[in-house]
Amino acid sequence: MKREYIINKETISLISEFDNFGKENTRAIEGENMFLVNKSPEKIINDTLNYLGSSLEGAIIGSKSILGNKYRVPISISAKQGITWFPCNSFRPKESIWLAHSHIENLEKLNSIETIVHMSHGHSLNISMRKKQIEDRMGRAALLQTKLVERSTKKMLFLYEKGSGIKLYKRKGEINFFAKDKEKVD
């Protein structure tokens, strides 16, 4: 069992798994490999985002500001690398499942309340959610990824005219700066 884990482009899913003492761990699937991590999925996600200079709480706030105040919003681990994740919860309250949007290949309706999620490397996962619910979450994850890429690649135009700015200076013996030869500054 791993003690630390950082999500990367090859990470496919994070699934809660409880030991005999009720402690939550995570079954992680990365590429063709599967292993246990001694943390909850949310803790792994938060640690990964902390490593990248953010947090799970910040990612959720950012997603809600882009997508609206929805429940169970997707989050971006790295828009630049195309790593967007979304949560799937079954009817069991303690179970936590997070999926990487880019690794989902197909959804198959198993029955009215269960769906098989087919993922890259031939992996599949039965989830206690309707196919439509998962499709909706996938759609929001795709929209979040698209919006973040658009926002980060938009060209911004700044016009600068030399000498047109405010000139600040300090008077001898003063602590604060003063504006010189410009309109009154409040």
C-alpha positions as CSV (number, residue, x, y, z in Angstrom):
1,M,0.0,0.0,0.0
2,K,1.3,3.4,-1.0
3,R,1.4,6.2,1.6
4,E,1.6,9.1,-0.9
5,Y,0.2,9.5,-4.4
6,I,0.0,12.4,-6.9
7,I,-2.5,12.2,-9.7
8,N,-1.0,12.3,-13.2
9,K,-2.2,12.2,-16.8
10,E,-2.3,8.3,-16.6
11,T,-4.5,8.2,-13.5
12,I,-7.9,6.8,-14.5
13,S,-9.9,6.5,-11.3
14,L,-9.9,6.8,-7.5
15,I,-12.3,4.6,-5.6
16,S,-12.9,4.4,-1.8
17,E,-12.1,1.1,-0.2
18,F,-12.4,0.4,3.5
19,D,-10.2,-1.9,5.6
20,N,-11.4,-4.2,8.4
21,F,-11.2,-1.3,10.9
22,G,-13.4,1.0,8.7
23,K,-10.5,3.2,7.6
24,E,-10.9,4.7,4.2
25,N,-8.2,4.0,1.6
26,T,-8.2,4.4,-2.1
27,R,-8.0,1.9,-4.9
28,A,-6.2,3.8,-7.6
29,I,-6.0,2.8,-11.3
30,E,-3.2,4.3,-13.2
31,G,-2.5,3.0,-16.7
32,E,-2.5,-0.7,-16.6
33,N,-1.8,-0.8,-12.8
34,M,-4.0,-0.9,-9.8
35,F,-2.9,-0.3,-6.2
36,L,-4.1,0.9,-2.8
37,V,-3.2,4.3,-1.3
38,N,-3.5,4.9,2.4
39,K,-5.7,8.0,2.0
40,S,-9.2,8.9,0.9
41,P,-9.8,9.9,-2.8
42,E,-10.6,13.4,-1.7
43,K,-7.3,13.6,0.3
44,I,-5.3,12.4,-2.8
45,I,-7.0,15.0,-4.9
46,N,-6.4,17.8,-2.4
47,D,-2.8,16.7,-2.0
48,T,-2.3,16.8,-5.8
49,L,-3.9,20.2,-6.1
50,N,-1.8,21.5,-3.1
51,Y,1.3,20.2,-5.0
52,L,0.2,22.2,-8.0
53,G,-0.6,25.3,-5.9
54,S,-4.3,25.0,-5.4
55,S,-6.8,23.0,-3.3
56,L,-9.9,20.9,-3.7
57,E,-11.9,23.7,-2.1
58,G,-10.5,26.2,-4.5
59,A,-11.0,23.9,-7.5
60,I,-14.7,23.5,-6.5
61,I,-15.2,27.2,-6.1
62,G,-13.6,27.8,-9.5
63,S,-15.7,25.2,-11.1
64,K,-18.9,26.6,-9.6
65,S,-18.0,30.1,-10.8
66,I,-17.6,28.8,-14.4
67,L,-20.5,26.2,-14.5
68,G,-22.9,27.7,-12.0
69,N,-23.7,26.6,-8.5
70,K,-24.2,22.9,-9.4
71,Y,-24.0,19.9,-7.1
72,R,-21.0,17.6,-7.5
73,V,-19.1,19.8,-10.0
74,P,-16.1,18.5,-11.9
75,I,-12.7,19.8,-11.0
76,S,-9.7,20.6,-13.1
77,I,-6.4,19.1,-11.8
78,S,-4.5,20.7,-14.7
79,A,-6.3,22.4,-17.6
80,K,-3.0,22.6,-19.5
81,Q,-2.6,18.8,-19.4
82,G,-6.3,18.1,-19.9
83,I,-6.7,16.5,-16.5
84,T,-10.4,17.0,-15.5
85,W,-12.1,14.8,-12.9
86,F,-15.7,14.4,-11.7
87,P,-17.2,12.6,-8.8
88,C,-19.6,9.7,-9.0
89,N,-21.3,8.5,-5.9
90,S,-23.3,5.4,-5.6
91,F,-26.3,5.1,-3.3
92,R,-24.0,4.1,-0.5
93,P,-23.2,7.3,1.5
94,K,-19.6,6.5,2.3
95,E,-18.5,5.4,-1.1
96,S,-16.5,7.9,-3.2
97,I,-15.6,7.4,-6.8
98,W,-13.7,9.9,-8.9
99,L,-13.1,9.4,-12.7
100,A,-10.8,11.1,-15.1
101,H,-12.9,12.4,-17.9
102,S,-10.3,11.8,-20.6
103,H,-10.1,8.1,-19.8
104,I,-13.7,7.3,-20.3
105,E,-14.3,5.5,-23.5
106,N,-17.9,4.3,-23.3
107,L,-20.9,3.9,-21.1
108,E,-23.1,0.9,-21.0
109,K,-26.5,0.8,-19.3
110,L,-26.6,-2.3,-17.1
111,N,-30.1,-1.7,-15.7
112,S,-32.2,1.3,-14.7
113,I,-29.9,2.3,-11.8
114,E,-26.5,0.9,-12.8
115,T,-24.0,1.7,-15.5
116,I,-20.8,0.1,-16.7
117,V,-18.1,2.7,-17.3
118,H,-15.5,1.4,-19.9
119,M,-12.2,3.2,-19.5
120,S,-8.8,3.2,-21.2
121,H,-6.5,0.2,-21.0
122,G,-9.6,-2.1,-21.0
123,H,-10.7,-1.3,-17.5
124,S,-14.4,-1.2,-16.6
125,L,-16.3,-0.2,-13.4
126,N,-19.9,-0.9,-12.4
127,I,-21.4,2.3,-10.9
128,S,-24.7,2.6,-9.1
129,M,-25.8,5.6,-11.2
130,R,-28.1,6.0,-14.2
131,K,-26.2,6.3,-17.6
132,K,-27.8,9.8,-18.1
133,Q,-26.4,11.0,-14.8
134,I,-22.9,10.0,-15.7
135,E,-23.3,11.5,-19.2
136,D,-24.4,14.8,-17.6
137,R,-21.3,14.8,-15.4
138,M,-19.1,14.0,-18.3
139,G,-20.6,16.9,-20.2
140,R,-20.0,19.3,-17.4
141,A,-16.4,18.1,-17.1
142,A,-15.9,18.6,-20.9
143,L,-17.4,22.1,-20.7
144,L,-15.1,23.0,-17.7
145,Q,-12.0,21.8,-19.6
146,T,-13.0,23.7,-22.7
147,K,-13.7,26.9,-20.8
148,L,-10.4,26.7,-18.9
149,V,-8.4,26.1,-22.0
150,E,-10.2,29.0,-23.8
151,R,-9.5,31.4,-20.9
152,S,-5.9,30.4,-20.5
153,T,-5.1,30.8,-24.3
154,K,-7.1,34.0,-25.0
155,K,-4.8,36.7,-26.2
156,M,-5.1,39.9,-24.1
157,L,-4.4,43.2,-25.7
158,F,-2.7,45.9,-23.7
159,L,-2.0,49.3,-25.2
160,Y,0.8,51.3,-23.7
161,E,1.8,54.8,-24.5
162,K,5.2,55.7,-23.1
163,G,5.1,58.5,-20.6
164,S,1.3,58.4,-20.2
165,G,1.3,56.7,-16.9
166,I,1.3,58.1,-13.4
167,K,4.7,59.2,-12.1
168,L,5.4,58.4,-8.5
169,Y,8.2,59.8,-6.4
170,K,9.2,60.1,-2.8
171,R,10.1,63.4,-1.2
172,K,13.3,63.5,0.8
173,G,12.6,62.1,4.3
174,E,9.1,60.9,3.5
175,I,7.9,57.3,3.6
176,N,5.0,57.4,1.1
177,F,5.0,58.0,-2.6
178,F,3.4,60.9,-4.2
179,A,1.9,61.4,-7.7
180,K,3.5,64.1,-9.8
181,D,1.9,66.3,-12.5
182,K,-1.3,64.3,-12.9
183,E,-4.9,64.7,-12.0
184,K,-5.7,64.7,-8.4
185,V,-5.4,61.2,-6.9
186,D,-8.0,60.2,-4.3
